[in-house]
């Protein structure tokens, strides 16, 4: 069964450094998402992406964050200058959306644990 | 705005006993409801979803949930749990289509042998 993959599984970085989290959505899916889960808290929506542009973003997704689909398979989340509070599990998700059917489901990857020191 | 409340942060239950994980939602519009499961060190897996139609929804691994519009609830149940059901369970809501999913805080199900 096709699945969303994410790399790396764990990333450790120093405060102020840039990080790029990578995701390979399910092939032929058209909608892409990033969510994050700070330890002990709920999973929170960050951003959705469709047709090479952001569809929606939360207030968390400020100028330090950006997303990109650099080629036909990868979907990346970049944090320009990491802060301690960016430490979290980051989940990528994708959805088929070929017919914009409301019954589509988002499929989640295994997550990348980001630790900012 | 939509929101989800999971009333129990942890639920311990003995193996082969029944379990119910509670979820209440609020929304000003019709929503779709989901239960996701997260096994240790793994991602989020869809257990089941309610979109419309029958209010009793069956999912994978013997789980089912019942949508109750008057009580704005979507509780998850299993008649007999197994050790392998030990995981964290997230209730979630969406307006449907390509809209974002809003998650509850999660309930950790601990199955005791």
gemmi code that builds the backbone of each chain (N, CA, C; Angstrom):
import gemmi

chains = {
    "A": [
        ("UNK", (0.841, -1.196, 0.000), (0.000, 0.000, 0.000), (0.877, 1.247, 0.000)),
        ("UNK", (0.575, 2.212, -0.845), (1.396, 3.425, -0.891), (1.330, 4.157, 0.441)),
        ("UNK", (2.437, 4.840, 0.794), (2.451, 5.574, 2.045), (3.284, 6.835, 1.900)),
        ("UNK", (3.041, 7.753, 2.818), (3.819, 8.981, 2.890), (5.097, 8.675, 3.663)),
        ("UNK", (6.221, 9.124, 3.141), (7.492, 8.918, 3.846), (8.097, 10.269, 4.207)),
        ("UNK", (8.859, 10.274, 5.295), (9.493, 11.498, 5.751), (10.931, 11.219, 6.160)),
        ("UNK", (11.796, 12.178, 5.854), (13.194, 12.078, 6.275), (13.680, 13.427, 6.775)),
        ("UNK", (14.591, 13.456, 7.753), (15.017, 12.305, 8.554), (13.961, 11.948, 9.591)),
        ("UNK", (14.155, 10.878, 10.306), (13.209, 10.527, 11.360), (13.462, 11.392, 12.593)),
        ("UNK", (14.712, 11.800, 12.788), (15.067, 12.657, 13.909), (16.137, 13.633, 13.455)),
        ("UNK", (15.908, 14.913, 13.744), (16.851, 15.969, 13.381), (17.171, 16.782, 14.631)),
        ("UNK", (18.468, 16.915, 14.898), (18.904, 17.742, 16.014), (19.650, 18.936, 15.431)),
        ("UNK", (19.326, 20.134, 15.907), (19.954, 21.329, 15.368), (20.181, 22.351, 16.467)),
        ("UNK", (21.060, 23.288, 16.193), (21.311, 24.370, 17.143), (20.348, 25.519, 16.862)),
        ("UNK", (19.958, 26.212, 17.906), (19.091, 27.372, 17.769), (19.688, 28.352, 16.767)),
        ("UNK", (18.831, 28.878, 15.886), (19.296, 29.830, 14.889), (19.677, 29.201, 13.554)),
        ("UNK", (19.817, 27.886, 13.534), (20.186, 27.206, 12.300), (18.946, 26.966, 11.439)),
        ("UNK", (19.172, 26.787, 10.156), (18.091, 26.467, 9.223), (17.950, 24.946, 9.134)),
        ("UNK", (16.728, 24.479, 9.058), (16.492, 23.054, 8.839), (15.495, 22.874, 7.705)),
        ("UNK", (15.653, 21.779, 7.008), (14.704, 21.397, 5.958), (14.215, 19.986, 6.262)),
        ("UNK", (12.917, 19.878, 6.397), (12.294, 18.576, 6.630), (11.690, 18.112, 5.307)),
        ("UNK", (11.929, 16.846, 5.010), (11.529, 16.345, 3.700), (10.399, 15.316, 3.789)),
        ("UNK", (9.570, 15.345, 2.775), (8.424, 14.443, 2.722), (8.261, 13.975, 1.283)),
        ("UNK", (7.925, 12.721, 1.123), (7.533, 12.217, -0.191), (6.075, 11.792, -0.077)),
        ("UNK", (5.159, 12.590, -0.614), (3.737, 12.251, -0.534), (3.419, 11.019, -1.385)),
        ("UNK", (2.222, 10.545, -1.253), (1.775, 9.416, -2.067), (1.683, 9.892, -3.521)),
        ("UNK", (2.173, 9.054, -4.404), (2.210, 9.408, -5.818), (0.807, 9.754, -6.328)),
        ("UNK", (0.711, 10.774, -7.137), (-0.540, 11.237, -7.736), (-1.449, 12.004, -6.782)),
        ("UNK", (-1.030, 12.158, -5.537), (-1.793, 13.023, -4.643), (-1.524, 14.483, -5.017)),
        ("UNK", (-2.539, 15.323, -4.763), (-2.453, 16.708, -5.213), (-2.413, 17.726, -4.075)),
        ("UNK", (-2.853, 17.317, -2.870), (-2.898, 18.234, -1.733), (-1.876, 17.777, -0.702)),
        ("UNK", (-1.166, 18.743, -0.152), (-0.083, 18.421, 0.779), (-0.193, 19.316, 2.015)),
        ("UNK", (0.208, 18.742, 3.133), (0.024, 19.432, 4.408), (1.231, 19.208, 5.301)),
        ("UNK", (1.433, 20.165, 6.211), (2.349, 19.979, 7.338), (1.580, 20.256, 8.626)),
        ("UNK", (1.801, 19.382, 9.586), (1.264, 19.537, 10.937), (2.425, 19.372, 11.903)),
        ("UNK", (2.253, 19.843, 13.137), (3.280, 19.578, 14.129), (2.630, 19.218, 15.460)),
        ("UNK", (3.406, 18.520, 16.269), (2.929, 18.110, 17.595), (4.049, 18.363, 18.591)),
        ("UNK", (3.886, 19.422, 19.376), (4.823, 19.655, 20.472), (4.578, 18.587, 21.522)),
        ("UNK", (5.646, 18.121, 22.153), (5.549, 17.021, 23.101), (4.463, 17.272, 24.148)),
        ("UNK", (3.546, 16.326, 24.240), (2.482, 16.430, 25.238), (1.308, 17.280, 24.813)),
        ("UNK", (1.370, 17.829, 23.594), (0.275, 18.677, 23.132), (-0.422, 18.062, 21.919)),
        ("UNK", (-1.445, 18.731, 21.448), (-2.201, 18.190, 20.326), (-1.485, 18.424, 19.003)),
        ("UNK", (-1.900, 17.665, 17.999), (-1.388, 17.853, 16.641), (-2.016, 19.129, 16.083)),
        ("UNK", (-1.174, 20.034, 15.556), (-1.651, 21.328, 15.076), (-1.364, 21.489, 13.584)),
        ("UNK", (-2.304, 22.057, 12.884), (-2.158, 22.335, 11.463), (-1.176, 23.491, 11.258)),
        ("UNK", (-0.305, 23.351, 10.285), (0.616, 24.429, 9.926), (0.229, 25.061, 8.593)),
        ("UNK", (0.150, 24.210, 7.548), (-0.011, 24.756, 6.210), (-0.550, 23.695, 5.270)),
        ("UNK", (-1.308, 24.150, 4.273), (-1.738, 23.268, 3.189), (-1.241, 23.851, 1.874)),
        ("UNK", (-1.040, 22.985, 0.906), (-0.358, 23.374, -0.341), (-1.016, 22.655, -1.499)),
        ("UNK", (-1.357, 23.414, -2.534), (-2.003, 22.823, -3.706), (-1.640, 23.631, -4.933)),
        ("UNK", (-1.364, 22.961, -6.008), (-1.089, 23.630, -7.274), (0.061, 24.632, -7.120)),
        ("UNK", (1.075, 24.195, -6.381), (2.305, 24.972, -6.195), (2.128, 26.270, -5.432)),
        ("UNK", (1.077, 26.346, -4.630), (0.972, 27.510, -3.768), (0.270, 27.143, -2.467)),
        ("UNK", (0.466, 27.981, -1.465), (-0.146, 27.748, -0.167), (-1.642, 27.999, -0.264)),
        ("UNK", (-2.444, 27.024, 0.213), (-3.899, 27.172, 0.225), (-4.366, 27.838, 1.513)),
        ("UNK", (-3.762, 27.403, 2.606), (-4.140, 27.925, 3.917), (-2.947, 27.779, 4.848)),
        ("UNK", (-2.812, 28.686, 5.787), (-1.763, 28.558, 6.793), (-2.298, 29.029, 8.136)),
        ("UNK", (-1.728, 28.471, 9.193), (-2.152, 28.854, 10.529), (-1.292, 30.025, 11.010)),
        ("UNK", (-1.668, 30.546, 12.170), (-0.894, 31.675, 12.720), (0.492, 31.240, 13.168)),
        ("UNK", (0.674, 29.919, 13.337), (2.000, 29.406, 13.701), (2.958, 29.577, 12.535)),
        ("UNK", (2.451, 29.453, 11.336), (3.265, 29.454, 10.113), (3.638, 30.886, 9.764)),
        ("UNK", (4.655, 31.400, 10.475), (5.063, 32.781, 10.229), (6.184, 32.830, 9.196)),
        ("UNK", (6.844, 33.981, 9.093), (7.845, 34.187, 8.041), (9.059, 33.279, 8.184)),
        ("UNK", (9.225, 32.644, 9.333), (10.349, 31.727, 9.513), (10.133, 30.406, 8.774)),
        ("UNK", (8.881, 30.133, 8.395), (8.544, 28.874, 7.745), (8.322, 29.092, 6.252)),
        ("UNK", (8.673, 28.091, 5.477), (8.312, 28.098, 4.067), (8.159, 26.651, 3.604)),
        ("UNK", (7.387, 26.476, 2.554), (7.191, 25.145, 1.977), (7.484, 25.218, 0.500)),
        ("UNK", (7.848, 24.059, -0.023), (8.224, 24.014, -1.428), (8.008, 22.608, -1.958)),
        ("UNK", (7.656, 22.548, -3.231), (7.618, 21.253, -3.911), (8.633, 21.370, -5.052)),
        ("UNK", (9.893, 21.082, -4.730), (10.968, 21.382, -5.671), (10.965, 20.508, -6.924)),
        ("UNK", (10.360, 19.346, -6.827), (10.289, 18.467, -7.995), (8.953, 17.733, -7.926)),
        ("UNK", (8.780, 16.712, -8.734), (7.484, 16.044, -8.773), (7.207, 15.110, -7.629)),
        ("UNK", (8.187, 14.931, -6.727), (7.962, 13.927, -5.693), (8.142, 14.451, -4.269)),
        ("UNK", (8.983, 15.436, -4.051), (9.256, 15.887, -2.695), (8.408, 17.085, -2.299)),
        ("UNK", (8.180, 17.188, -1.002), (7.477, 18.334, -0.427), (8.255, 18.690, 0.836)),
        ("UNK", (8.770, 19.924, 0.902), (9.667, 20.249, 2.008), (9.109, 21.367, 2.881)),
        ("UNK", (9.521, 21.321, 4.136), (9.235, 22.383, 5.092), (10.571, 22.936, 5.552)),
        ("UNK", (10.766, 24.236, 5.376), (12.012, 24.876, 5.798), (11.716, 25.810, 6.970)),
        ("UNK", (12.556, 25.690, 7.986), (12.500, 26.647, 9.092), (13.802, 27.426, 9.024)),
        ("UNK", (13.697, 28.732, 8.806), (14.881, 29.549, 8.479), (15.831, 29.697, 9.658)),
        ("UNK", (15.319, 30.026, 10.789), (16.151, 30.259, 11.969), (15.435, 29.630, 13.159)),
        ("UNK", (15.842, 28.430, 13.495), (15.080, 27.654, 14.473), (15.147, 28.252, 15.872)),
        ("UNK", (14.033, 28.095, 16.586), (13.948, 28.535, 17.976), (13.727, 27.288, 18.841)),
        ("UNK", (13.968, 27.441, 20.124), (13.770, 26.310, 21.030), (12.341, 25.778, 20.940)),
        ("UNK", (11.395, 26.700, 20.803), (9.987, 26.297, 20.775), (9.563, 25.624, 19.473)),
        ("UNK", (10.477, 25.531, 18.515), (10.177, 24.783, 17.292), (10.379, 23.277, 17.489)),
        ("UNK", (10.933, 22.890, 18.614), (11.106, 21.462, 18.902), (9.740, 20.790, 18.935)),
        ("UNK", (9.578, 19.787, 18.091), (8.281, 19.133, 17.960), (8.423, 17.967, 16.990)),
        ("UNK", (7.340, 17.195, 16.877), (7.232, 16.194, 15.829), (6.494, 16.852, 14.680)),
        ("UNK", (7.052, 16.783, 13.489), (6.439, 17.383, 12.310), (5.907, 16.270, 11.401)),
        ("UNK", (4.616, 16.347, 11.105), (3.968, 15.359, 10.248), (3.636, 15.967, 8.894)),
        ("UNK", (3.938, 15.221, 7.872), (3.503, 15.559, 6.524), (2.275, 14.724, 6.205)),
        ("UNK", (1.369, 15.253, 5.415), (0.195, 14.496, 4.983), (-0.092, 14.825, 3.531)),
        ("UNK", (-0.735, 13.883, 2.859), (-1.153, 14.157, 1.490), (-2.551, 13.596, 1.257)),
        ("UNK", (-3.213, 14.158, 0.270), (-4.569, 13.749, -0.056), (-4.716, 13.732, -1.561)),
        ("UNK", (-5.479, 12.755, -2.047), (-5.602, 12.593, -3.495), (-6.199, 13.839, -4.131)),
        ("UNK", (-7.457, 14.128, -3.782), (-8.094, 15.363, -4.227), (-8.264, 15.501, -5.713)),
        ("UNK", (-8.167, 14.409, -6.460), (-8.199, 14.538, -7.916), (-9.536, 15.083, -8.394)),
        ("UNK", (-10.590, 14.712, -7.686), (-11.905, 15.177, -8.112), (-12.504, 16.131, -7.096)),
        ("UNK", (-11.697, 16.584, -6.139), (-12.145, 17.469, -5.058), (-13.342, 16.857, -4.322)),
        ("UNK", (-13.316, 15.531, -4.228), (-14.394, 14.820, -3.537), (-14.253, 15.037, -2.046)),
        ("UNK", (-15.369, 15.326, -1.412), (-15.297, 15.637, 0.010), (-14.986, 14.421, 0.856)),
        ("UNK", (-15.022, 13.245, 0.266), (-14.734, 12.050, 1.059), (-13.249, 11.721, 1.078)),
        ("UNK", (-12.432, 12.546, 0.454), (-11.001, 12.266, 0.483), (-10.452, 12.299, 1.895)),
        ("UNK", (-9.405, 11.548, 2.081), (-8.796, 11.418, 3.399), (-7.342, 11.846, 3.332)),
        ("UNK", (-6.873, 12.485, 4.394), (-5.461, 12.827, 4.484), (-4.696, 11.640, 5.055)),
        ("UNK", (-3.603, 11.290, 4.401), (-2.736, 10.208, 4.848), (-1.459, 10.820, 5.400)),
        ("UNK", (-1.112, 10.375, 6.598), (0.002, 10.974, 7.314), (1.263, 10.123, 7.237)),
        ("UNK", (2.398, 10.815, 7.240), (3.683, 10.149, 7.328), (4.040, 9.842, 8.761)),
        ("UNK", (5.195, 9.194, 8.978), (5.604, 8.783, 10.321), (6.141, 9.915, 11.178)),
        ("UNK", (6.419, 11.057, 10.560), (6.885, 12.209, 11.325), (8.393, 12.343, 11.372)),
        ("UNK", (8.828, 13.585, 11.581), (10.232, 13.903, 11.855), (10.278, 14.593, 13.209)),
        ("UNK", (11.074, 14.018, 14.108), (11.218, 14.665, 15.425), (12.331, 15.686, 15.342)),
        ("UNK", (11.993, 16.949, 15.515), (12.976, 18.031, 15.472), (13.306, 18.454, 16.897)),
        ("UNK", (14.591, 18.437, 17.220), (15.062, 18.883, 18.527), (15.978, 20.074, 18.321)),
        ("UNK", (15.593, 21.206, 18.907), (16.400, 22.426, 18.799), (17.097, 22.654, 20.130)),
        ("UNK", (18.440, 22.734, 20.087), (19.220, 22.883, 21.322), (19.680, 24.326, 21.516)),
    ],
    "B": [
        ("UNK", (-15.324, 28.386, 13.930), (-14.152, 27.555, 14.193), (-14.587, 26.194, 14.726)),
        ("UNK", (-13.797, 25.198, 14.457), (-14.118, 23.858, 14.919), (-13.137, 23.444, 16.012)),
        ("UNK", (-13.584, 22.604, 16.911), (-12.700, 22.121, 17.964), (-13.121, 20.726, 18.398)),
        ("UNK", (-12.202, 20.041, 19.043), (-12.438, 18.680, 19.498), (-11.968, 18.561, 20.942)),
        ("UNK", (-12.771, 17.907, 21.753), (-12.396, 17.667, 23.144), (-12.356, 16.177, 23.422)),
        ("UNK", (-11.228, 15.708, 23.874), (-11.115, 14.314, 24.310), (-11.001, 14.358, 25.828)),
        ("UNK", (-11.988, 13.805, 26.474), (-12.154, 14.009, 27.907), (-11.148, 13.240, 28.748)),
        ("UNK", (-10.619, 12.164, 28.218), (-9.705, 11.323, 28.994), (-8.316, 11.357, 28.373)),
        ("UNK", (-7.313, 11.707, 29.166), (-5.957, 11.716, 28.618), (-5.355, 10.307, 28.630)),
        ("UNK", (-5.782, 9.503, 29.614), (-5.292, 8.125, 29.685), (-6.426, 7.207, 30.083)),
        ("UNK", (-6.458, 6.045, 29.445), (-7.474, 5.044, 29.795), (-6.780, 3.695, 29.943)),
        ("UNK", (-6.675, 3.185, 31.171), (-6.149, 1.833, 31.360), (-7.308, 0.837, 31.314)),
        ("UNK", (-7.086, -0.293, 30.670), (-8.151, -1.303, 30.573), (-7.494, -2.675, 30.492)),
        ("UNK", (-8.138, -3.651, 31.084), (-7.593, -5.001, 31.035), (-7.847, -5.623, 29.679)),
        ("UNK", (-6.924, -6.496, 29.303), (-7.056, -7.212, 28.040), (-8.378, -7.961, 27.998)),
        ("UNK", (-9.015, -7.949, 26.847), (-10.297, -8.590, 26.547), (-11.493, -7.852, 27.141)),
        ("UNK", (-11.265, -6.771, 27.834), (-12.374, -5.951, 28.335), (-12.797, -4.966, 27.251)),
        ("UNK", (-14.027, -4.444, 27.344), (-14.460, -3.425, 26.375), (-13.878, -2.063, 26.739)),
        ("UNK", (-13.838, -1.176, 25.756), (-13.320, 0.163, 26.016), (-14.120, 1.182, 25.216)),
        ("UNK", (-14.257, 2.364, 25.797), (-14.863, 3.491, 25.087), (-13.972, 4.707, 25.299)),
        ("UNK", (-13.573, 5.323, 24.208), (-12.794, 6.559, 24.266), (-13.714, 7.685, 23.828)),
        ("UNK", (-13.798, 8.713, 24.660), (-14.798, 9.735, 24.429), (-14.259, 10.914, 23.623)),
        ("UNK", (-15.144, 11.456, 22.787), (-14.795, 12.605, 21.954), (-16.036, 13.464, 21.767)),
        ("UNK", (-15.878, 14.743, 22.002), (-16.928, 15.709, 21.702), (-16.360, 16.776, 20.785)),
        ("UNK", (-17.199, 17.285, 19.909), (-16.726, 18.283, 18.971), (-17.646, 19.489, 18.993)),
        ("UNK", (-17.159, 20.588, 18.463), (-18.021, 21.758, 18.266), (-17.672, 22.368, 16.922)),
        ("UNK", (-18.703, 22.776, 16.230), (-18.530, 23.405, 14.934), (-19.807, 24.120, 14.550)),
        ("UNK", (-19.665, 25.207, 13.828), (-20.838, 25.949, 13.388), (-21.380, 25.413, 12.061)),
        ("UNK", (-20.626, 24.492, 11.448), (-21.071, 23.917, 10.174), (-20.974, 22.397, 10.259)),
        ("UNK", (-21.517, 21.737, 9.257), (-21.403, 20.278, 9.213), (-19.941, 19.888, 9.075)),
        ("UNK", (-19.601, 18.822, 9.761), (-18.207, 18.392, 9.750), (-18.096, 16.909, 9.460)),
        ("UNK", (-16.888, 16.535, 9.162), (-16.532, 15.137, 9.051), (-15.670, 14.786, 10.259)),
        ("UNK", (-15.837, 13.588, 10.759), (-15.165, 13.183, 11.988), (-14.284, 11.975, 11.755)),
        ("UNK", (-13.169, 11.943, 12.450), (-12.171, 10.905, 12.250), (-11.622, 10.434, 13.599)),
        ("UNK", (-11.171, 9.217, 13.598), (-10.310, 8.719, 14.666), (-9.014, 8.223, 14.023)),
        ("UNK", (-7.900, 8.743, 14.548), (-6.583, 8.299, 14.119), (-5.921, 7.585, 15.292)),
        ("UNK", (-5.033, 6.638, 14.984), (-4.276, 5.947, 16.021), (-2.788, 6.156, 15.749)),
        ("UNK", (-2.053, 6.334, 16.831), (-0.605, 6.489, 16.729), (0.052, 5.453, 17.620)),
        ("UNK", (0.639, 4.440, 17.022), (1.390, 3.450, 17.784), (2.747, 4.031, 18.155)),
        ("UNK", (3.376, 3.526, 19.188), (4.657, 4.083, 19.626), (5.651, 4.218, 18.482)),
        ("UNK", (6.212, 5.407, 18.371), (7.239, 5.701, 17.363), (6.755, 5.550, 15.926)),
        ("UNK", (5.472, 5.671, 15.717), (4.938, 5.588, 14.366), (4.092, 6.820, 14.049)),
        ("UNK", (3.642, 6.905, 12.803), (2.831, 8.036, 12.377), (1.368, 7.862, 12.723)),
        ("UNK", (0.547, 8.693, 12.142), (-0.888, 8.681, 12.403), (-1.587, 7.806, 11.363)),
        ("UNK", (-2.334, 6.828, 11.839), (-3.043, 5.920, 10.940), (-4.543, 6.118, 11.103)),
        ("UNK", (-5.249, 6.213, 9.996), (-6.700, 6.399, 10.065), (-7.371, 5.115, 10.527)),
        ("UNK", (-8.173, 5.228, 11.603), (-8.944, 4.090, 12.117), (-10.304, 4.016, 11.441)),
        ("UNK", (-10.972, 5.156, 11.420), (-12.307, 5.219, 10.805), (-12.693, 6.669, 10.607)),
        ("UNK", (-13.763, 6.849, 9.821), (-14.229, 8.204, 9.562), (-15.737, 8.213, 9.386)),
        ("UNK", (-16.345, 9.307, 9.795), (-17.766, 9.536, 9.547), (-17.899, 10.717, 8.602)),
        ("UNK", (-18.577, 10.461, 7.489), (-18.791, 11.534, 6.520), (-20.272, 11.864, 6.414)),
        ("UNK", (-21.099, 10.830, 6.335), (-22.548, 11.000, 6.266), (-23.159, 9.604, 6.355)),
        ("UNK", (-24.488, 9.532, 6.361), (-25.149, 8.244, 6.334), (-25.274, 7.618, 7.705)),
        ("UNK", (-25.084, 6.326, 7.776), (-25.246, 5.599, 9.029), (-24.377, 6.198, 10.125)),
        ("UNK", (-24.970, 6.365, 11.293), (-24.234, 6.996, 12.389), (-23.250, 6.051, 13.053)),
        ("UNK", (-23.382, 4.755, 12.792), (-22.432, 3.790, 13.346), (-21.404, 3.462, 12.265)),
        ("UNK", (-20.171, 3.754, 12.579), (-19.105, 3.587, 11.608), (-18.152, 2.503, 12.093)),
        ("UNK", (-17.843, 1.587, 11.210), (-16.891, 0.530, 11.582), (-15.542, 0.820, 10.945)),
        ("UNK", (-14.493, 0.548, 11.707), (-13.154, 0.814, 11.214), (-12.286, -0.426, 11.248)),
        ("UNK", (-10.995, -0.191, 11.207), (-10.064, -1.314, 11.211), (-9.842, -1.817, 12.624)),
        ("UNK", (-9.315, -3.008, 12.727), (-8.935, -3.612, 14.010), (-10.104, -3.758, 14.984)),
        ("UNK", (-11.319, -3.880, 14.474), (-12.475, -4.134, 15.330), (-13.047, -2.913, 16.036)),
        ("UNK", (-12.554, -1.729, 15.734), (-13.074, -0.506, 16.342), (-14.313, -0.010, 15.611)),
        ("UNK", (-15.173, 0.671, 16.348), (-16.321, 1.327, 15.761), (-16.584, 2.614, 16.529)),
        ("UNK", (-17.296, 3.522, 15.891), (-17.630, 4.788, 16.545), (-19.045, 5.164, 16.158)),
        ("UNK", (-19.689, 5.893, 17.052), (-21.056, 6.313, 16.791), (-21.151, 7.832, 16.807)),
        ("UNK", (-21.680, 8.363, 15.732), (-21.877, 9.800, 15.609), (-23.216, 10.155, 16.249)),
        ("UNK", (-23.193, 11.095, 17.178), (-24.414, 11.539, 17.837), (-24.502, 13.058, 17.686)),
        ("UNK", (-25.351, 13.480, 16.772), (-25.402, 14.907, 16.446), (-25.962, 15.727, 17.606)),
        ("UNK", (-26.959, 15.205, 18.286), (-27.583, 15.970, 19.369), (-26.629, 16.173, 20.543)),
        ("UNK", (-25.750, 15.195, 20.753), (-24.778, 15.318, 21.834), (-23.413, 15.766, 21.323)),
        ("UNK", (-23.315, 16.030, 20.058), (-22.047, 16.415, 19.396), (-20.907, 15.521, 19.868)),
        ("UNK", (-21.159, 14.226, 19.776), (-20.136, 13.270, 20.225), (-19.808, 12.277, 19.118)),
        ("UNK", (-18.640, 11.689, 19.261), (-18.174, 10.677, 18.302), (-17.258, 9.739, 19.090)),
        ("UNK", (-17.860, 8.953, 19.968), (-17.091, 8.073, 20.853), (-16.625, 6.826, 20.124)),
        ("UNK", (-15.443, 6.393, 20.470), (-14.822, 5.208, 19.859), (-14.966, 4.027, 20.802)),
        ("UNK", (-15.315, 2.863, 20.249), (-15.531, 1.693, 21.103), (-14.884, 0.462, 20.496)),
        ("UNK", (-14.542, -0.455, 21.395), (-14.118, -1.786, 20.958), (-14.606, -2.770, 22.012)),
        ("UNK", (-15.271, -3.845, 21.617), (-15.860, -4.760, 22.596), (-14.835, -5.567, 23.390)),
        ("UNK", (-13.654, -5.781, 22.806), (-12.654, -6.605, 23.494), (-11.264, -6.172, 23.021)),
        ("UNK", (-10.512, -5.554, 23.910), (-9.216, -5.005, 23.478), (-8.114, -6.048, 23.602)),
        ("UNK", (-7.078, -5.799, 22.824), (-5.901, -6.664, 22.808), (-4.690, -5.830, 23.180)),
        ("UNK", (-3.655, -6.509, 23.646), (-2.417, -5.810, 24.017), (-1.938, -4.901, 22.886)),
        ("UNK", (-2.099, -5.373, 21.664), (-1.611, -4.617, 20.502), (-2.395, -3.330, 20.265)),
        ("UNK", (-3.483, -3.119, 20.973), (-4.258, -1.878, 20.848), (-3.654, -0.747, 21.673)),
        ("UNK", (-2.646, -1.051, 22.463), (-1.976, -0.010, 23.247), (-1.389, 1.021, 22.299)),
        ("UNK", (-1.865, 2.260, 22.411), (-1.479, 3.322, 21.475), (-2.141, 4.607, 21.943)),
        ("UNK", (-1.883, 5.680, 21.208), (-2.592, 6.926, 21.480), (-3.612, 7.137, 20.367)),
        ("UNK", (-4.809, 7.538, 20.768), (-5.930, 7.682, 19.840), (-6.346, 9.140, 19.781)),
        ("UNK", (-6.454, 9.649, 18.554), (-6.800, 11.041, 18.341), (-8.129, 11.146, 17.615)),
        ("UNK", (-9.028, 11.914, 18.182), (-10.260, 12.278, 17.517), (-9.989, 13.550, 16.718)),
        ("UNK", (-10.591, 13.677, 15.546), (-10.302, 14.831, 14.707), (-11.537, 15.225, 13.911)),
        ("UNK", (-11.561, 16.456, 13.473), (-12.702, 16.991, 12.735), (-12.204, 17.799, 11.542)),
        ("UNK", (-12.988, 17.794, 10.489), (-12.653, 18.565, 9.298), (-13.946, 19.037, 8.635)),
        ("UNK", (-13.851, 20.133, 7.914), (-15.020, 20.584, 7.149), (-15.148, 19.792, 5.858)),
        ("UNK", (-14.157, 18.927, 5.595), (-14.239, 18.069, 4.431), (-13.385, 18.564, 3.286)),
        ("UNK", (-13.344, 17.731, 2.247), (-12.559, 18.092, 1.079), (-11.106, 18.258, 1.442)),
        ("UNK", (-10.516, 19.336, 1.015), (-9.099, 19.577, 1.201), (-8.802, 20.405, 2.457)),
        ("UNK", (-9.843, 20.646, 3.273), (-9.681, 21.482, 4.463), (-8.799, 20.810, 5.506)),
        ("UNK", (-8.198, 21.611, 6.369), (-7.330, 21.108, 7.409), (-8.107, 20.210, 8.369)),
        ("UNK", (-7.353, 19.370, 9.052), (-7.915, 18.515, 10.095), (-7.542, 19.124, 11.447)),
        ("UNK", (-8.523, 19.213, 12.335), (-8.286, 19.725, 13.687), (-8.351, 18.553, 14.652)),
        ("UNK", (-7.302, 18.388, 15.430), (-7.173, 17.226, 16.301), (-7.514, 17.548, 17.749)),
        ("UNK", (-7.955, 16.519, 18.469), (-8.059, 16.595, 19.920), (-6.694, 16.345, 20.543)),
        ("UNK", (-6.660, 16.378, 21.859), (-5.398, 16.238, 22.583), (-4.930, 14.797, 22.714)),
        ("UNK", (-5.767, 13.850, 22.320), (-5.348, 12.454, 22.338), (-5.701, 11.733, 23.624)),
        ("UNK", (-5.944, 10.441, 23.506), (-6.179, 9.564, 24.658), (-5.240, 8.386, 24.554)),
        ("UNK", (-4.462, 8.185, 25.605), (-3.524, 7.047, 25.605), (-4.263, 5.833, 26.163)),
        ("UNK", (-4.400, 4.830, 25.337), (-5.035, 3.582, 25.759), (-3.938, 2.617, 26.192)),
        ("UNK", (-4.015, 2.198, 27.450), (-3.047, 1.241, 27.965), (-3.769, -0.054, 28.276)),
        ("UNK", (-3.443, -1.094, 27.537), (-4.080, -2.386, 27.752), (-3.207, -3.194, 28.697)),
        ("UNK", (-3.823, -3.631, 29.790), (-3.091, -4.346, 30.850), (-3.302, -5.846, 30.686)),
        ("UNK", (-2.216, -6.614, 30.667), (-2.381, -8.065, 30.464), (-3.090, -8.725, 31.646)),
    ],
}
model = gemmi.Model(1)
for chain_id, residues in chains.items():
    chain = gemmi.Chain(chain_id)
    for i, (resn, *xyz) in enumerate(residues, 1):
        res = gemmi.Residue()
        res.name, res.seqid = resn, gemmi.SeqId(i, " ")
        for name, pos in zip(("N", "CA", "C"), xyz):
            atom = gemmi.Atom()
            atom.name, atom.element = name, gemmi.Element(name[0])
            atom.pos, atom.b_iso = gemmi.Position(*pos), 0.0
            res.add_atom(atom)
        chain.add_residue(res)
    model.add_chain(chain)
structure = gemmi.Structure()
structure.add_model(model)
structure.setup_entities()
